[in-house]
Amino acid sequence: MKNAVREYRTDADMSQADLAAAVDVSRQTINSIERERYDPSLELALKLADHFDCLVEDLFELDETD
Amino acid sequence: MFGLTTTDDTDPLATRRRDRRLFGGLIGAAMLAFFTLDFVGRPIVAVLAYWACVAAAVVVLYRSDAMMDERDRALERIASHRAVLAVGAALIVLSPGISALSAADVYDATPFVDGVLFGWLALFVVWTGTYGVTRLQR
């Protein structure tokens, strides 16, 4: 799954640690999501979308391998 | 001062670090207490101290909301799955293989090897039971 978490985070001028604290996960989890090595749960995807005030589809998108 | 950092209770990342360090410290203390007290000839006290430290670590693990997040739990699931697969593959190959070698008088398994195979088999029995119960619950 592709995602735009890094773009949204940098646009919001937040560090990975800031975002991790905001959605209650570890900084390593945010890093893994941004590197597309970990697909978050639906709950975390919704939290991230809520945090950035966007749709989940704006943040995450299926790629050809999904 | 002296390299110590303060923990801000409102910062979940700081709480996570603190709880992880506490958990690791308690497990380390359990091992240290066990081996030290056993070494100085106090085996019963060693076991009691070990149990006390491990119990405290378990309390930290279950009371902490911050120690593990969903990625940690996902990693744990993947690692458990791979471990069961690896043990299963080894059991499928080794168990009948050793029996055949023993029947052909080529190799007799030592009690240690028998114990390892029995332990792996017991793991699968426990896994099957746990899977059945979990399936009934979901």
N, CA and C atoms of all chains as a GROMACS GRO file, in nm:
protein
  612
    1MET      N    1   0.084  -0.119   0.000
    1MET     CA    2   0.000   0.000   0.000
    1MET      C    3   0.089   0.125   0.000
    2LYS      N    4   0.056   0.217  -0.088
    2LYS     CA    5   0.133   0.343  -0.092
    2LYS      C    6   0.068   0.443   0.005
    3ASN      N    7   0.148   0.536   0.054
    3ASN     CA    8   0.087   0.637   0.142
    3ASN      C    9   0.160   0.771   0.131
    4ALA      N   10   0.091   0.873   0.176
    4ALA     CA   11   0.144   1.009   0.168
    4ALA      C   12   0.164   1.068   0.308
    5VAL      N   13   0.189   0.978   0.404
    5VAL     CA   14   0.202   1.025   0.543
    5VAL      C   15   0.319   1.121   0.558
    6ARG      N   16   0.432   1.087   0.495
    6ARG     CA   17   0.549   1.174   0.508
    6ARG      C   18   0.520   1.314   0.453
    7GLU      N   19   0.453   1.320   0.339
    7GLU     CA   20   0.422   1.450   0.279
    7GLU      C   21   0.330   1.532   0.371
    8TYR      N   22   0.226   1.468   0.420
    8TYR     CA   23   0.135   1.538   0.511
    8TYR      C   24   0.208   1.583   0.638
    9ARG      N   25   0.296   1.497   0.688
    9ARG     CA   26   0.366   1.531   0.812
    9ARG      C   27   0.461   1.648   0.792
   10THR      N   28   0.536   1.643   0.682
   10THR     CA   29   0.631   1.753   0.661
   10THR      C   30   0.557   1.883   0.628
   11ASP      N   31   0.444   1.871   0.557
   11ASP     CA   32   0.362   1.991   0.531
   11ASP      C   33   0.313   2.053   0.662
   12ALA      N   34   0.286   1.965   0.758
   12ALA     CA   35   0.239   2.014   0.889
   12ALA      C   36   0.354   2.054   0.980
   13ASP      N   37   0.478   2.043   0.928
   13ASP     CA   38   0.598   2.080   1.004
   13ASP      C   39   0.608   2.003   1.136
   14MET      N   40   0.582   1.874   1.125
   14MET     CA   41   0.589   1.789   1.245
   14MET      C   42   0.704   1.690   1.229
   15SER      N   43   0.759   1.652   1.342
   15SER     CA   44   0.859   1.544   1.341
   15SER      C   45   0.784   1.410   1.351
   16GLN      N   46   0.857   1.303   1.324
   16GLN     CA   47   0.795   1.171   1.340
   16GLN      C   48   0.751   1.150   1.486
   17ALA      N   49   0.832   1.199   1.578
   17ALA     CA   50   0.798   1.184   1.720
   17ALA      C   51   0.671   1.261   1.754
   18ASP      N   52   0.656   1.381   1.696
   18ASP     CA   53   0.535   1.460   1.721
   18ASP      C   54   0.412   1.385   1.673
   19LEU      N   55   0.422   1.332   1.551
   19LEU     CA   56   0.307   1.261   1.495
   19LEU      C   57   0.278   1.134   1.575
   20ALA      N   58   0.386   1.065   1.614
   20ALA     CA   59   0.369   0.943   1.693
   20ALA      C   60   0.294   0.973   1.823
   21ALA      N   61   0.334   1.082   1.888
   21ALA     CA   62   0.267   1.119   2.013
   21ALA      C   63   0.122   1.157   1.989
   22ALA      N   64   0.096   1.220   1.875
   22ALA     CA   65  -0.040   1.266   1.846
   22ALA      C   66  -0.136   1.150   1.822
   23VAL      N   67  -0.085   1.042   1.764
   23VAL     CA   68  -0.174   0.928   1.734
   23VAL      C   69  -0.145   0.808   1.824
   24ASP      N   70  -0.061   0.828   1.924
   24ASP     CA   71  -0.039   0.730   2.029
   24ASP      C   72   0.024   0.599   1.980
   25VAL      N   73   0.128   0.614   1.901
   25VAL     CA   74   0.210   0.498   1.863
   25VAL      C   75   0.357   0.537   1.880
   26SER      N   76   0.446   0.443   1.851
   26SER     CA   77   0.588   0.474   1.864
   26SER      C   78   0.639   0.548   1.740
   27ARG      N   79   0.752   0.617   1.757
   27ARG     CA   80   0.812   0.685   1.642
   27ARG      C   81   0.853   0.583   1.534
   28GLN      N   82   0.896   0.466   1.579
   28GLN     CA   83   0.936   0.361   1.485
   28GLN      C   84   0.819   0.317   1.397
   29THR      N   85   0.700   0.318   1.454
   29THR     CA   86   0.581   0.280   1.377
   29THR      C   87   0.554   0.382   1.267
   30ILE      N   88   0.565   0.510   1.301
   30ILE     CA   89   0.547   0.615   1.199
   30ILE      C   90   0.653   0.601   1.090
   31ASN      N   91   0.776   0.575   1.132
   31ASN     CA   92   0.885   0.557   1.036
   31ASN      C   93   0.857   0.439   0.943
   32SER      N   94   0.809   0.327   0.999
   32SER     CA   95   0.779   0.209   0.917
   32SER      C   96   0.665   0.236   0.820
   33ILE      N   97   0.566   0.311   0.865
   33ILE     CA   98   0.453   0.345   0.775
   33ILE      C   99   0.505   0.432   0.660
   34GLU      N  100   0.586   0.533   0.694
   34GLU     CA  101   0.635   0.624   0.590
   34GLU      C  102   0.724   0.551   0.488
   35ARG      N  103   0.797   0.453   0.536
   35ARG     CA  104   0.882   0.374   0.445
   35ARG      C  105   0.804   0.263   0.376
   36GLU      N  106   0.675   0.257   0.403
   36GLU     CA  107   0.583   0.158   0.343
   36GLU      C  108   0.626   0.015   0.372
   37ARG      N  109   0.678  -0.001   0.493
   37ARG     CA  110   0.714  -0.136   0.537
   37ARG      C  111   0.609  -0.192   0.632
   38TYR      N  112   0.518  -0.107   0.677
   38TYR     CA  113   0.412  -0.152   0.768
   38TYR      C  114   0.283  -0.082   0.728
   39ASP      N  115   0.178  -0.162   0.707
   39ASP     CA  116   0.045  -0.106   0.678
   39ASP      C  117  -0.030  -0.093   0.810
   40PRO      N  118  -0.073   0.028   0.843
   40PRO     CA  119  -0.138   0.046   0.973
   40PRO      C  120  -0.276  -0.019   0.977
   41SER      N  121  -0.325  -0.037   1.099
   41SER     CA  122  -0.461  -0.088   1.117
   41SER      C  123  -0.559   0.018   1.067
   42LEU      N  124  -0.683  -0.024   1.048
   42LEU     CA  125  -0.787   0.071   1.008
   42LEU      C  126  -0.801   0.182   1.112
   43GLU      N  127  -0.790   0.142   1.239
   43GLU     CA  128  -0.804   0.241   1.347
   43GLU      C  129  -0.694   0.348   1.338
   44LEU      N  130  -0.571   0.304   1.317
   44LEU     CA  131  -0.462   0.401   1.309
   44LEU      C  132  -0.472   0.485   1.181
   45ALA      N  133  -0.514   0.422   1.072
   45ALA     CA  134  -0.532   0.498   0.947
   45ALA      C  135  -0.637   0.607   0.967
   46LEU      N  136  -0.744   0.574   1.036
   46LEU     CA  137  -0.848   0.674   1.063
   46LEU      C  138  -0.797   0.784   1.155
   47LYS      N  139  -0.716   0.745   1.254
   47LYS     CA  140  -0.658   0.846   1.345
   47LYS      C  141  -0.569   0.943   1.268
   48LEU      N  142  -0.487   0.886   1.177
   48LEU     CA  143  -0.396   0.970   1.098
   48LEU      C  144  -0.477   1.065   1.008
   49ALA      N  145  -0.580   1.011   0.944
   49ALA     CA  146  -0.664   1.095   0.857
   49ALA      C  147  -0.731   1.204   0.939
   50ASP      N  148  -0.778   1.166   1.056
   50ASP     CA  149  -0.844   1.264   1.143
   50ASP      C  150  -0.745   1.372   1.186
   51HIS      N  151  -0.622   1.328   1.217
   51HIS     CA  152  -0.521   1.425   1.261
   51HIS      C  153  -0.489   1.526   1.151
   52PHE      N  154  -0.478   1.476   1.027
   52PHE     CA  155  -0.443   1.566   0.916
   52PHE      C  156  -0.567   1.628   0.851
   53ASP      N  157  -0.685   1.595   0.907
   53ASP     CA  158  -0.810   1.650   0.857
   53ASP      C  159  -0.827   1.623   0.706
   54CYS      N  160  -0.807   1.497   0.672
   54CYS     CA  161  -0.824   1.456   0.533
   54CYS      C  162  -0.893   1.320   0.530
   55LEU      N  163  -0.917   1.270   0.411
   55LEU     CA  164  -0.977   1.137   0.399
   55LEU      C  165  -0.868   1.030   0.405
   56VAL      N  166  -0.907   0.912   0.449
   56VAL     CA  167  -0.811   0.801   0.451
   56VAL      C  168  -0.756   0.777   0.311
   57GLU      N  169  -0.845   0.793   0.209
   57GLU     CA  170  -0.802   0.771   0.071
   57GLU      C  171  -0.698   0.874   0.026
   58ASP      N  172  -0.696   0.990   0.091
   58ASP     CA  173  -0.593   1.089   0.057
   58ASP      C  174  -0.456   1.044   0.110
   59LEU      N  175  -0.459   0.971   0.220
   59LEU     CA  176  -0.334   0.928   0.283
   59LEU      C  177  -0.285   0.794   0.229
   60PHE      N  178  -0.379   0.704   0.203
   60PHE     CA  179  -0.341   0.567   0.164
   60PHE      C  180  -0.405   0.530   0.032
   61GLU      N  181  -0.331   0.449  -0.043
   61GLU     CA  182  -0.380   0.408  -0.174
   61GLU      C  183  -0.324   0.268  -0.205
   62LEU      N  184  -0.411   0.184  -0.260
   62LEU     CA  185  -0.366   0.050  -0.298
   62LEU      C  186  -0.267   0.060  -0.413
   63ASP      N  187  -0.164  -0.023  -0.412
   63ASP     CA  188  -0.077  -0.029  -0.529
   63ASP      C  189  -0.098  -0.163  -0.600
   64GLU      N  190  -0.025  -0.184  -0.708
   64GLU     CA  191  -0.053  -0.302  -0.793
   64GLU      C  192  -0.023  -0.434  -0.722
   65THR      N  193   0.056  -0.428  -0.613
   65THR     CA  194   0.089  -0.554  -0.544
   65THR      C  195  -0.018  -0.593  -0.442
   66ASP      N  196  -0.110  -0.501  -0.409
   66ASP     CA  197  -0.213  -0.530  -0.308
   66ASP      C  198  -0.328  -0.612  -0.367
   67MET      N  199   2.087   1.638   3.547
   67MET     CA  200   2.209   1.619   3.626
   67MET      C  201   2.256   1.474   3.618
   68PHE      N  202   2.386   1.452   3.603
   68PHE     CA  203   2.448   1.320   3.598
   68PHE      C  204   2.386   1.234   3.487
   69GLY      N  205   2.337   1.296   3.381
   69GLY     CA  206   2.286   1.220   3.268
   69GLY      C  207   2.146   1.165   3.287
   70LEU      N  208   2.085   1.194   3.401
   70LEU     CA  209   1.949   1.144   3.421
   70LEU      C  210   1.850   1.231   3.346
   71THR      N  211   1.748   1.168   3.292
   71THR     CA  212   1.643   1.245   3.225
   71THR      C  213   1.514   1.231   3.304
   72THR      N  214   1.436   1.334   3.301
   72THR     CA  215   1.307   1.327   3.370
   72THR      C  216   1.203   1.275   3.272
   73THR      N  217   1.101   1.209   3.322
   73THR     CA  218   0.996   1.155   3.237
   73THR      C  219   0.871   1.240   3.250
   74ASP      N  220   0.826   1.290   3.135
   74ASP     CA  221   0.704   1.367   3.134
   74ASP      C  222   0.588   1.270   3.115
   75ASP      N  223   0.501   1.258   3.216
   75ASP     CA  224   0.392   1.162   3.212
   75ASP      C  225   0.292   1.190   3.101
   76THR      N  226   0.291   1.313   3.049
   76THR     CA  227   0.195   1.344   2.944
   76THR      C  228   0.250   1.309   2.806
   77ASP      N  229   0.377   1.273   2.798
   77ASP     CA  230   0.438   1.239   2.670
   77ASP      C  231   0.435   1.087   2.653
   78PRO      N  232   0.352   1.036   2.560
   78PRO     CA  233   0.341   0.890   2.547
   78PRO      C  234   0.471   0.823   2.507
   79LEU      N  235   0.556   0.895   2.429
   79LEU     CA  236   0.682   0.834   2.389
   79LEU      C  237   0.776   0.820   2.508
   80ALA      N  238   0.774   0.920   2.597
   80ALA     CA  239   0.856   0.912   2.718
   80ALA      C  240   0.805   0.801   2.809
   81THR      N  241   0.673   0.790   2.818
   81THR     CA  242   0.615   0.684   2.900
   81THR      C  243   0.652   0.546   2.845
   82ARG      N  244   0.649   0.537   2.713
   82ARG     CA  245   0.686   0.411   2.647
   82ARG      C  246   0.830   0.374   2.679
   83ARG      N  247   0.920   0.473   2.666
   83ARG     CA  248   1.062   0.449   2.695
   83ARG      C  249   1.080   0.406   2.841
   84ARG      N  250   1.012   0.478   2.930
   84ARG     CA  251   1.024   0.447   3.072
   84ARG      C  252   0.976   0.305   3.102
   85ASP      N  253   0.858   0.270   3.047
   85ASP     CA  254   0.802   0.137   3.075
   85ASP      C  255   0.889   0.027   3.016
   86ARG      N  256   0.943   0.053   2.897
   86ARG     CA  257   1.030  -0.049   2.835
   86ARG      C  258   1.156  -0.069   2.917
   87ARG      N  259   1.213   0.041   2.964
   87ARG     CA  260   1.334   0.031   3.046
   87ARG      C  261   1.304  -0.041   3.177
   88LEU      N  262   1.189  -0.008   3.235
   88LEU     CA  263   1.149  -0.072   3.360
   88LEU      C  264   1.131  -0.222   3.339
   89PHE      N  265   1.064  -0.259   3.231
   89PHE     CA  266   1.042  -0.400   3.199
   89PHE      C  267   1.176  -0.472   3.179
   90GLY      N  268   1.262  -0.414   3.096
   90GLY     CA  269   1.392  -0.475   3.071
   90GLY      C  270   1.475  -0.484   3.197
   91GLY      N  271   1.469  -0.379   3.278
   91GLY     CA  272   1.545  -0.376   3.404
   91GLY      C  273   1.498  -0.485   3.499
   92LEU      N  274   1.367  -0.507   3.505
   92LEU     CA  275   1.314  -0.610   3.595
   92LEU      C  276   1.352  -0.750   3.548
   93ILE      N  277   1.350  -0.771   3.417
   93ILE     CA  278   1.392  -0.902   3.365
   93ILE      C  279   1.541  -0.923   3.392
   94GLY      N  280   1.620  -0.817   3.369
   94GLY     CA  281   1.763  -0.826   3.399
   94GLY      C  282   1.788  -0.851   3.547
   95ALA      N  283   1.712  -0.782   3.632
   95ALA     CA  284   1.726  -0.800   3.777
   95ALA      C  285   1.688  -0.942   3.816
   96ALA      N  286   1.586  -0.997   3.750
   96ALA     CA  287   1.543  -1.134   3.781
   96ALA      C  288   1.657  -1.233   3.753
   97MET      N  289   1.719  -1.217   3.636
   97MET     CA  290   1.828  -1.307   3.599
   97MET      C  291   1.947  -1.291   3.694
   98LEU      N  292   1.982  -1.163   3.719
   98LEU     CA  293   2.096  -1.134   3.806
   98LEU      C  294   2.073  -1.189   3.947
   99ALA      N  295   1.951  -1.166   3.999
   99ALA     CA  296   1.920  -1.213   4.135
   99ALA      C  297   1.926  -1.365   4.141
  100PHE      N  298   1.870  -1.428   4.038
  100PHE     CA  299   1.868  -1.576   4.038
  100PHE      C  300   2.010  -1.632   4.039
  101PHE      N  301   2.091  -1.587   3.944
  101PHE     CA  302   2.225  -1.646   3.933
  101PHE      C  303   2.313  -1.608   4.052
  102THR      N  304   2.301  -1.484   4.099
  102THR     CA  305   2.385  -1.440   4.211
  102THR      C  306   2.349  -1.517   4.338
  103LEU      N  307   2.220  -1.522   4.370
  103LEU     CA  308   2.178  -1.588   4.494
  103LEU      C  309   2.201  -1.740   4.486
  104ASP      N  310   2.182  -1.796   4.369
  104ASP     CA  311   2.208  -1.939   4.352
  104ASP      C  312   2.358  -1.966   4.369
  105PHE      N  313   2.440  -1.875   4.316
  105PHE     CA  314   2.585  -1.890   4.325
  105PHE      C  315   2.633  -1.885   4.470
  106VAL      N  316   2.568  -1.801   4.552
  106VAL     CA  317   2.613  -1.790   4.693
  106VAL      C  318   2.541  -1.890   4.783
  107GLY      N  319   2.474  -1.990   4.722
  107GLY     CA  320   2.418  -2.099   4.800
  107GLY      C  321   2.281  -2.071   4.859
  108ARG      N  322   2.203  -1.980   4.797
  108ARG     CA  323   2.067  -1.953   4.847
  108ARG      C  324   1.965  -1.983   4.735
  109PRO      N  325   1.951  -2.111   4.698
  109PRO     CA  326   1.868  -2.142   4.580
  109PRO      C  327   1.720  -2.108   4.598
  110ILE      N  328   1.666  -2.127   4.717
  110ILE     CA  329   1.523  -2.098   4.736
  110ILE      C  330   1.499  -1.947   4.727
  111VAL      N  331   1.586  -1.870   4.795
  111VAL     CA  332   1.574  -1.724   4.788
  111VAL      C  333   1.592  -1.677   4.644
  112ALA      N  334   1.683  -1.746   4.573
  112ALA     CA  335   1.709  -1.709   4.432
  112ALA      C  336   1.582  -1.723   4.350
  113VAL      N  337   1.513  -1.835   4.366
  113VAL     CA  338   1.390  -1.858   4.289
  113VAL      C  339   1.282  -1.758   4.329
  114LEU      N  340   1.270  -1.731   4.460
  114LEU     CA  341   1.168  -1.636   4.505
  114LEU      C  342   1.195  -1.496   4.450
  115ALA      N  343   1.322  -1.456   4.452
  115ALA     CA  344   1.357  -1.324   4.398
  115ALA      C  345   1.330  -1.318   4.248
  116TYR      N  346   1.363  -1.429   4.181
  116TYR     CA  347   1.339  -1.438   4.035
  116TYR      C  348   1.190  -1.424   4.005
  117TRP      N  349   1.109  -1.500   4.078
  117TRP     CA  350   0.964  -1.493   4.055
  117TRP      C  351   0.909  -1.354   4.083
  118ALA      N  352   0.959  -1.292   4.191
  118ALA     CA  353   0.910  -1.159   4.229
  118ALA      C  354   0.940  -1.057   4.118
  119CYS      N  355   1.063  -1.062   4.066
  119CYS     CA  356   1.101  -0.967   3.960
  119CYS      C  357   1.021  -0.993   3.832
  120VAL      N  358   1.004  -1.120   3.797
  120VAL     CA  359   0.928  -1.153   3.675
  120VAL      C  360   0.782  -1.111   3.693
  121ALA      N  361   0.725  -1.134   3.813
  121ALA     CA  362   0.586  -1.093   3.837
  121ALA      C  363   0.573  -0.942   3.823
  122ALA      N  364   0.671  -0.868   3.875
  122ALA     CA  365   0.667  -0.722   3.862
  122ALA      C  366   0.676  -0.681   3.715
  123ALA      N  367   0.759  -0.754   3.637
  123ALA     CA  368   0.772  -0.723   3.494
  123ALA      C  369   0.640  -0.750   3.422
  124VAL      N  370   0.574  -0.859   3.459
  124VAL     CA  371   0.445  -0.892   3.395
  124VAL      C  372   0.341  -0.784   3.428
  125VAL      N  373   0.344  -0.735   3.553
  125VAL     CA  374   0.252  -0.627   3.591
  125VAL      C  375   0.278  -0.503   3.505
  126VAL      N  376   0.405  -0.469   3.487
  126VAL     CA  377   0.440  -0.353   3.403
  126VAL      C  378   0.389  -0.374   3.262
  127LEU      N  379   0.410  -0.497   3.210
  127LEU     CA  380   0.368  -0.528   3.072
  127LEU      C  381   0.218  -0.512   3.054
  128TYR      N  382   0.140  -0.560   3.150
  128TYR     CA  383  -0.005  -0.556   3.134
  128TYR      C  384  -0.068  -0.425   3.178
  129ARG      N  385   0.000  -0.350   3.265
  129ARG     CA  386  -0.056  -0.223   3.312
  129ARG      C  387  -0.022  -0.107   3.220
  130SER      N  388   0.082  -0.128   3.137
  130SER     CA  389   0.128  -0.017   3.053
  130SER      C  390   0.050  -0.013   2.922
  131ASP      N  391  -0.013   0.099   2.896
  131ASP     CA  392  -0.082   0.115   2.767
  131ASP      C  393   0.016   0.154   2.658
  132ALA      N  394   0.131   0.206   2.701
  132ALA     CA  395   0.221   0.269   2.605
  132ALA      C  396   0.334   0.176   2.559
  133MET      N  397   0.354   0.064   2.630
  133MET     CA  398   0.474  -0.014   2.604
  133MET      C  399   0.476  -0.078   2.467
  134MET      N  400   0.361  -0.130   2.424
  134MET     CA  401   0.355  -0.194   2.292
  134MET      C  402   0.247  -0.125   2.210
  135ASP      N  403   0.278  -0.094   2.086
  135ASP     CA  404   0.174  -0.040   2.000
  135ASP      C  405   0.135  -0.145   1.897
  136GLU      N  406   0.053  -0.108   1.800
  136GLU     CA  407   0.000  -0.210   1.709
  136GLU      C  408   0.108  -0.273   1.622
  137ARG      N  409   0.213  -0.196   1.590
  137ARG     CA  410   0.322  -0.255   1.510
  137ARG      C  411   0.398  -0.360   1.592
  138ASP      N  412   0.420  -0.330   1.720
  138ASP     CA  413   0.486  -0.430   1.806
  138ASP      C  414   0.405  -0.558   1.811
  139ARG      N  415   0.272  -0.542   1.825
  139ARG     CA  416   0.187  -0.662   1.831
  139ARG      C  417   0.187  -0.736   1.697
  140ALA      N  418   0.191  -0.660   1.586
  140ALA     CA  419   0.196  -0.724   1.454
  140ALA      C  420   0.328  -0.800   1.438
  141LEU      N  421   0.438  -0.738   1.484
  141LEU     CA  422   0.568  -0.805   1.476
  141LEU      C  423   0.568  -0.934   1.558
  142GLU      N  424   0.504  -0.924   1.675
  142GLU     CA  425   0.496  -1.041   1.763
  142GLU      C  426   0.417  -1.153   1.695
  143ARG      N  427   0.306  -1.118   1.628
  143ARG     CA  428   0.226  -1.218   1.557
  143ARG      C  429   0.307  -1.283   1.444
  144ILE      N  430   0.379  -1.200   1.368
  144ILE     CA  431   0.457  -1.252   1.255
  144ILE      C  432   0.568  -1.344   1.307
  145ALA      N  433   0.638  -1.299   1.413
  145ALA     CA  434   0.747  -1.379   1.468
  145ALA      C  435   0.694  -1.512   1.522
  146SER      N  436   0.579  -1.508   1.590
  146SER     CA  437   0.521  -1.631   1.645
  146SER      C  438   0.483  -1.726   1.532
  147HIS      N  439   0.424  -1.671   1.428
  147HIS     CA  440   0.384  -1.752   1.313
  147HIS      C  441   0.505  -1.818   1.249
  148ARG      N  442   0.611  -1.741   1.230
  148ARG     CA  443   0.732  -1.796   1.167
  148ARG      C  444   0.797  -1.902   1.256
  149ALA      N  445   0.796  -1.876   1.388
  149ALA     CA  446   0.856  -1.972   1.481
  149ALA      C  447   0.781  -2.104   1.477
  150VAL      N  448   0.648  -2.098   1.474
  150VAL     CA  449   0.568  -2.220   1.470
  150VAL      C  450   0.592  -2.294   1.339
  151LEU      N  451   0.601  -2.219   1.228
  151LEU     CA  452   0.629  -2.281   1.099
  151LEU      C  453   0.766  -2.350   1.099
  152ALA      N  454   0.866  -2.282   1.153
  152ALA     CA  455   1.002  -2.338   1.155
  152ALA      C  456   1.007  -2.465   1.240
  153VAL      N  457   0.946  -2.459   1.358
  153VAL     CA  458   0.945  -2.575   1.447
  153VAL      C  459   0.865  -2.688   1.382
  154GLY      N  460   0.754  -2.655   1.318
  154GLY     CA  461   0.673  -2.756   1.251
  154GLY      C  462   0.751  -2.825   1.141
  155ALA      N  463   0.821  -2.747   1.059
  155ALA     CA  464   0.899  -2.805   0.950
  155ALA      C  465   1.008  -2.896   1.006
  156ALA      N  466   1.076  -2.850   1.111
  156ALA     CA  467   1.182  -2.930   1.171
  156ALA      C  468   1.125  -3.060   1.230
  157LEU      N  469   1.009  -3.049   1.293
  157LEU     CA  470   0.946  -3.167   1.354
  157LEU      C  471   0.906  -3.267   1.247
  158ILE      N  472   0.850  -3.219   1.136
  158ILE     CA  473   0.806  -3.307   1.026
  158ILE      C  474   0.926  -3.382   0.968
  159VAL      N  475   1.039  -3.314   0.955
  159VAL     CA  476   1.157  -3.378   0.897
  159VAL      C  477   1.227  -3.469   0.999
  160LEU      N  478   1.248  -3.417   1.120
  160LEU     CA  479   1.333  -3.488   1.216
  160LEU      C  480   1.265  -3.606   1.283
  161SER      N  481   1.137  -3.590   1.317
  161SER     CA  482   1.074  -3.694   1.398
  161SER      C  483   1.069  -3.829   1.326
  162PRO      N  484   1.012  -3.837   1.205
  162PRO     CA  485   1.015  -3.967   1.137
  162PRO      C  486   1.156  -4.005   1.092
  163GLY      N  487   1.238  -3.904   1.060
  163GLY     CA  488   1.375  -3.931   1.016
  163GLY      C  489   1.455  -4.001   1.123
  164ILE      N  490   1.445  -3.951   1.246
  164ILE     CA  491   1.520  -4.012   1.356
  164ILE      C  492   1.466  -4.151   1.387
  165SER      N  493   1.333  -4.167   1.378
  165SER     CA  494   1.274  -4.300   1.400
  165SER      C  495   1.327  -4.399   1.297
  166ALA      N  496   1.334  -4.354   1.171
  166ALA     CA  497   1.383  -4.444   1.064
  166ALA      C  498   1.529  -4.479   1.086
  167LEU      N  499   1.609  -4.380   1.124
  167LEU     CA  500   1.752  -4.405   1.148
  167LEU      C  501   1.772  -4.501   1.265
  168SER      N  502   1.686  -4.484   1.365
  168SER     CA  503   1.694  -4.572   1.481
  168SER      C  504   1.656  -4.715   1.443
  169ALA      N  505   1.550  -4.730   1.362
  169ALA     CA  506   1.507  -4.864   1.317
  169ALA      C  507   1.614  -4.931   1.233
  170ALA      N  508   1.689  -4.849   1.159
  170ALA     CA  509   1.795  -4.904   1.073
  170ALA      C  510   1.928  -4.918   1.147
  171ASP      N  511   1.924  -4.895   1.279
  171ASP     CA  512   2.045  -4.905   1.362
  171ASP      C  513   2.158  -4.813   1.316
  172VAL      N  514   2.120  -4.700   1.262
  172VAL     CA  515   2.220  -4.603   1.217
  172VAL      C  516   2.244  -4.498   1.326
  173TYR      N  517   2.137  -4.455   1.390
  173TYR     CA  518   2.149  -4.349   1.490
  173TYR      C  519   2.041  -4.366   1.595
  174ASP      N  520   2.081  -4.360   1.720
  174ASP     CA  521   1.984  -4.360   1.830
  174ASP      C  522   1.982  -4.221   1.893
  175ALA      N  523   1.862  -4.165   1.900
  175ALA     CA  524   1.850  -4.030   1.956
  175ALA      C  525   1.889  -4.030   2.103
  176THR      N  526   1.964  -3.928   2.143
  176THR     CA  527   2.000  -3.913   2.284
  176THR      C  528   1.877  -3.865   2.360
  177PRO      N  529   1.876  -3.880   2.493
  177PRO     CA  530   1.763  -3.826   2.571
  177PRO      C  531   1.741  -3.677   2.547
  178PHE      N  532   1.849  -3.605   2.523
  178PHE     CA  533   1.834  -3.460   2.496
  178PHE      C  534   1.754  -3.437   2.368
  179VAL      N  535   1.789  -3.510   2.261
  179VAL     CA  536   1.718  -3.494   2.132
  179VAL      C  537   1.572  -3.536   2.149
  180ASP      N  538   1.551  -3.647   2.220
  180ASP     CA  539   1.413  -3.691   2.246
  180ASP      C  540   1.335  -3.582   2.320
  181GLY      N  541   1.402  -3.520   2.417
  181GLY     CA  542   1.336  -3.414   2.495
  181GLY      C  543   1.300  -3.294   2.408
  182VAL      N  544   1.392  -3.257   2.317
  182VAL     CA  545   1.365  -3.144   2.227
  182VAL      C  546   1.244  -3.176   2.138
  183LEU      N  547   1.243  -3.296   2.081
  183LEU     CA  548   1.131  -3.333   1.993
  183LEU      C  549   0.999  -3.337   2.070
  184PHE      N  550   1.004  -3.389   2.193
  184PHE     CA  551   0.883  -3.393   2.274
  184PHE      C  552   0.836  -3.251   2.306
  185GLY      N  553   0.931  -3.163   2.335
  185GLY     CA  554   0.895  -3.023   2.364
  185GLY      C  555   0.829  -2.956   2.244
  186TRP      N  556   0.883  -2.980   2.124
  186TRP     CA  557   0.823  -2.922   2.003
  186TRP      C  558   0.683  -2.978   1.980
  187LEU      N  559   0.669  -3.110   2.006
  187LEU     CA  560   0.537  -3.171   1.990
  187LEU      C  561   0.438  -3.109   2.089
  188ALA      N  562   0.484  -3.088   2.212
  188ALA     CA  563   0.398  -3.027   2.314
  188ALA      C  564   0.358  -2.886   2.272
  189LEU      N  565   0.452  -2.815   2.209
  189LEU     CA  566   0.420  -2.680   2.160
  189LEU      C  567   0.303  -2.685   2.063
  190PHE      N  568   0.304  -2.784   1.972
  190PHE     CA  569   0.196  -2.794   1.875
  190PHE      C  570   0.064  -2.833   1.939
  191VAL      N  571   0.071  -2.918   2.041
  191VAL     CA  572  -0.053  -2.954   2.111
  191VAL      C  573  -0.112  -2.828   2.176
  192VAL      N  574  -0.027  -2.749   2.242
  192VAL     CA  575  -0.074  -2.625   2.306
  192VAL      C  576  -0.127  -2.529   2.200
  193TRP      N  577  -0.055  -2.517   2.088
  193TRP     CA  578  -0.096  -2.425   1.981
  193TRP      C  579  -0.233  -2.466   1.926
  194THR      N  580  -0.251  -2.597   1.904
  194THR     CA  581  -0.378  -2.644   1.849
  194THR      C  582  -0.493  -2.613   1.945
  195GLY      N  583  -0.471  -2.638   2.073
  195GLY     CA  584  -0.574  -2.608   2.172
  195GLY      C  585  -0.605  -2.460   2.178
  196THR      N  586  -0.501  -2.378   2.176
  196THR     CA  587  -0.519  -2.233   2.182
  196THR      C  588  -0.592  -2.182   2.058
  197TYR      N  589  -0.556  -2.238   1.943
  197TYR     CA  590  -0.622  -2.199   1.819
  197TYR      C  591  -0.771  -2.232   1.825
  198GLY      N  592  -0.802  -2.354   1.874
  198GLY     CA  593  -0.942  -2.396   1.883
  198GLY      C  594  -1.022  -2.303   1.974
  199VAL      N  595  -0.967  -2.272   2.090
  199VAL     CA  596  -1.037  -2.183   2.184
  199VAL      C  597  -1.056  -2.045   2.122
  200THR      N  598  -0.950  -1.993   2.059
  200THR     CA  599  -0.958  -1.860   1.999
  200THR      C  600  -1.062  -1.857   1.888
  201ARG      N  601  -1.067  -1.965   1.811
  201ARG     CA  602  -1.164  -1.973   1.701
  201ARG      C  603  -1.307  -1.973   1.752
  202LEU      N  604  -1.327  -2.040   1.865
  202LEU     CA  605  -1.462  -2.041   1.924
  202LEU      C  606  -1.503  -1.903   1.973
  203GLN      N  607  -1.403  -1.825   2.016
  203GLN     CA  608  -1.432  -1.693   2.073
  203GLN      C  609  -1.458  -1.587   1.966
  204ARG      N  610  -1.418  -1.611   1.841
  204ARG     CA  611  -1.427  -1.505   1.739
  204ARG      C  612  -1.531  -1.539   1.632
   0.00000   0.00000   0.00000
